[in-house]
Amino acid sequence: MNNCDYFGEIKLQDLPMDIEALINEHQHMPGALLPLLHAIQDNLSYIPESTYSAISKALNISVAEVHGVVTFYHHFRTHKPGRHILQICRAESCQALGSVALEAHAKKCLNIDYHQTTKDDAITLEPVYCLGNCALSPAVMMDDEIYGRVTLADLDVLVTEATA
Amino acid sequence: MMTKIYIPRDSSALSMGAEKVALAIGSEAKKRGIEIEIIRNGSRGLYWLETMVEVDTNAGRVAYGPVKVQDVPSLFDADFVHAKAHVLSLGLTEQIDWLKKQQRLTFARVGITDPISLEDYIAHDGYQGLKNALSLSPADIVKTVTDSGLRGRGGAAFPTGIKWNTVLGCQVEQKYIVCNADEGDSGTYSDRMIMEGDPFVLIEGMTIAGIAVGANQGYIYLRSEYPHALVALNAAIEAANQAGYLGADVLGSGKAFHLEVRRAAGAYVCGEETSLLESLEGKRGQVRFKPPLPAIEGLFGKPTVVNNVISLATVPIIMHKGARYYADFGMGRSRGTLPIQLAGNIKHSGLVELAFGATLRELLYDFGGGSATGRPIRAVQVGGPLGAFLPESQFDTPLDYEAFSQLWAVLGHGGIVAFDDTVDMALMARYAFEFCAIESCGKCTPCRIGSTRGAEVMDQIIAGKDVVKNIKLVRDLSDTMLNGSLCALGGMTPYPVLSAINHFPKDFETKKAITAA
């Protein structure tokens, strides 16, 4: 039995989410597409391409438009991330206090680049452009938790805790 | 009576462990049989002292900080619950010099109240502005805002009252109030502090805007990077709806105002108002041609007020205390106060709300205490990633929109990012192009192509190849981007680039020496 389509995507009916319920909940909002995409990503941590067709029918837009919107925004992921998401702020304030070294350290320790996931599926590394924690630079975010004045040692602890 | 202990739930405080400190204080008190009431307030903005814990006393609140979990037992040993001395004692919060020297109007309640308690908001002068507004005609509300001299705090500094007046003058049934809470500029966090620390003031400001221009629906377009602000705003909106401050009949006035938070999705360009409106409509956040102005054809083609968080959050105090009161602060055409955010390599980082006119030097040294690393401050970037870098020789510039524009710099949203003497300005110029390339919406060519070409040419300069020729090329490219871009993203990326080249030529020329060698 193969529950993936030609492109290796999980079929809509096999997703651990009730897409119809989410569509019903959001489709009548003015400007419904972003709230709906957020709801899907909140559920699955990404937006599978197999949802595009149902979304496009419900909102009366083309699949191309759905794809265009999903891929325009940095927040939306088109592939399933690891169990944890580590975001490192690359913006100027964090650069002023050593974020460049922090980025290099993370990439080296995890042995991945940005937008990649470690082999054990534990951590996906992402850049972020400002977490609004500029008074306590450099800043990183692990899942929904924000950390300030992060040292290389702090980062090691975060990574160890996440991979444990 | 139970002693009240204040521990911030502001996300920067959380980033320093405020949640764990709150839990530790709660459980330590229980263990020792001491009854306390923990209130999770916003941050006072003295971020280098977070987690700052305050104890309520008859003389006022007494502060301790920076408190870490391991300090909690010793705080109890010292009887901090009765405000006794401890190595982390900071004395009466209101007497801390850094705070005492400020003029907090927009931030009057932040750090003082429980952010999501409507009762607390009202007890601290909340909703006085709306009450006054409801007794005035729409035109008189708009006139008050115009007379206050309030200009858009998002960065463009356009007079708020004039924008409102355009929307008021449109004779259509459906109008909108949109709050731009897509605070993407590095070095800025004042919007976040308001939304987390005093969400009702934003709600009140938007309600006044709605009553003034005849809009019954408001949207807060909130960046996805601010999950705590989302929770606070939704809780406050719910409370305001329950109590009749929002909804079909605002305070029995017969006027409706509904408010909803919409999450952005991590695109910097959506801080540009037309791109924001596209995004709210469920589209790619591509910039629109202007005209038509959003005030005439905005969200879903209807007249729309698009204002920054701080602009809207400043309206309640103007409507409460009057246009004159607010306009009496400031200098020249920059009236009122500016919430300044000290960021980057700065010792005493945090929020400083002051009347316009203080100099950069006062902020960096009198408030900021110099760099965090102890090295000389070499450059500051004011106004976010599209703001110019200023060298030490310009540190005596007063914070005033016009004074900054004379220097070919911008005040923007009031963020100041300091760099010490280890900064390589050629790398900063390269980053400015790179950031523009990552965030460009792609609609106009100068921004879409120019940003990538700019980063490539900077790579050549950094590698020491044809430095003189390539700097000339960067200047030429910057000229095209400045004059040919559709919005400020491409149009202002040359500010950090050219200011870096002009004020710090050595960082670029040393690369020339490498070529010659």
Contacts between the chains, C-beta under 8 A, distances in Angstrom:
chain1	res1	chain2	res2	distance
A	30	B	281	7.8
A	30	B	300	6.6
A	31	B	262	7.5
A	31	B	280	5.2
A	31	B	281	4.6
A	31	B	282	4.2
A	31	B	300	7.7
A	32	B	282	5.9
A	33	B	282	3.4
A	33	B	283	7.5
A	34	B	262	6.8
A	34	B	263	7.0
A	34	B	264	7.9
A	34	B	265	6.2
A	34	B	279	6.6
A	34	B	280	7.7
A	34	B	282	5.6
A	35	B	262	6.7
A	35	B	263	7.4
A	37	B	265	7.4
A	38	B	224	7.8
A	38	B	263	5.4
A	38	B	265	7.3
A	59	B	282	7.4
A	65	B	283	7.9
A	68	B	284	5.4
A	69	B	282	7.1
A	69	B	283	6.5
A	69	B	284	5.6
A	72	B	267	6.6
A	72	B	284	4.1
A	72	B	285	6.3
A	72	B	441	7.9
A	73	B	264	8.0
A	73	B	265	3.5
A	73	B	266	5.7
A	73	B	267	5.2
A	73	B	285	7.3
A	74	B	265	7.2
A	74	B	266	3.8
A	74	B	267	6.3
A	75	B	224	4.8
A	75	B	264	7.6
A	75	B	265	3.9
A	75	B	266	3.5
A	75	B	267	7.9
A	76	B	265	5.9
A	76	B	266	8.0
A	91	B	186	3.3
A	91	B	187	7.8
A	91	B	385	6.9
A	91	B	435	7.9
A	92	B	186	4.4
A	92	B	187	6.4
A	92	B	344	6.8
A	92	B	381	5.8
A	92	B	385	6.2
A	92	B	417	5.1
A	92	B	428	7.3
A	92	B	431	7.3
A	93	B	186	4.9
A	93	B	187	4.7
A	93	B	343	4.3
A	93	B	344	4.4
A	93	B	415	7.9
A	93	B	417	4.7
A	94	B	186	7.5
A	95	B	428	7.7
A	95	B	431	7.1
A	96	B	343	7.9
A	96	B	344	3.6
A	96	B	345	4.3
A	96	B	417	6.0
A	96	B	418	6.5
A	96	B	419	4.8
A	96	B	420	7.6
A	96	B	423	7.1
A	97	B	344	6.7
A	97	B	345	5.5
A	97	B	372	6.7
A	97	B	373	7.8
A	128	B	225	6.6
A	128	B	266	7.7
A	129	B	184	6.7
A	129	B	186	7.1
A	129	B	268	6.2
A	129	B	435	6.9
A	129	B	438	7.5
A	129	B	439	7.4
A	130	B	183	8.0
A	130	B	184	5.8
A	130	B	185	7.0
A	130	B	186	4.8
A	130	B	188	7.9
A	130	B	225	7.0
A	131	B	225	5.5
A	132	B	11	7.0
A	132	B	12	7.6
A	132	B	183	6.3
A	132	B	188	7.4
A	132	B	189	4.3
A	132	B	191	7.9
A	132	B	192	4.3
A	132	B	223	7.9
A	132	B	225	6.5
A	132	B	226	6.2
A	133	B	11	6.8
A	133	B	12	5.1
A	133	B	15	5.3
A	133	B	189	7.0
A	134	B	186	6.2
A	134	B	187	4.9
A	134	B	188	6.9
A	134	B	189	5.7
A	134	B	341	6.8
A	134	B	343	3.6
A	134	B	344	6.9
A	134	B	349	7.7
A	134	B	415	7.0
A	134	B	417	7.0
A	135	B	12	5.8
A	135	B	47	3.7
A	135	B	48	7.5
A	135	B	189	6.5
A	135	B	341	7.1
A	135	B	342	6.8
A	135	B	343	5.6
A	135	B	349	3.9
A	135	B	350	5.3
A	135	B	351	7.7
A	136	B	12	5.4
A	136	B	15	5.7
A	136	B	16	6.4
A	136	B	47	5.6
A	136	B	50	7.3
A	136	B	349	7.0
A	137	B	343	6.7
A	137	B	344	6.2
A	137	B	345	8.0
A	139	B	15	6.5
A	141	B	225	7.9
A	144	B	227	5.8
A	145	B	14	7.7
A	146	B	11	5.5
A	146	B	12	7.8
A	146	B	14	6.2
A	146	B	15	4.4
A	147	B	15	5.3
A	148	B	12	6.2
A	148	B	15	3.6
A	148	B	16	5.5
A	149	B	15	8.0
A	149	B	16	7.1
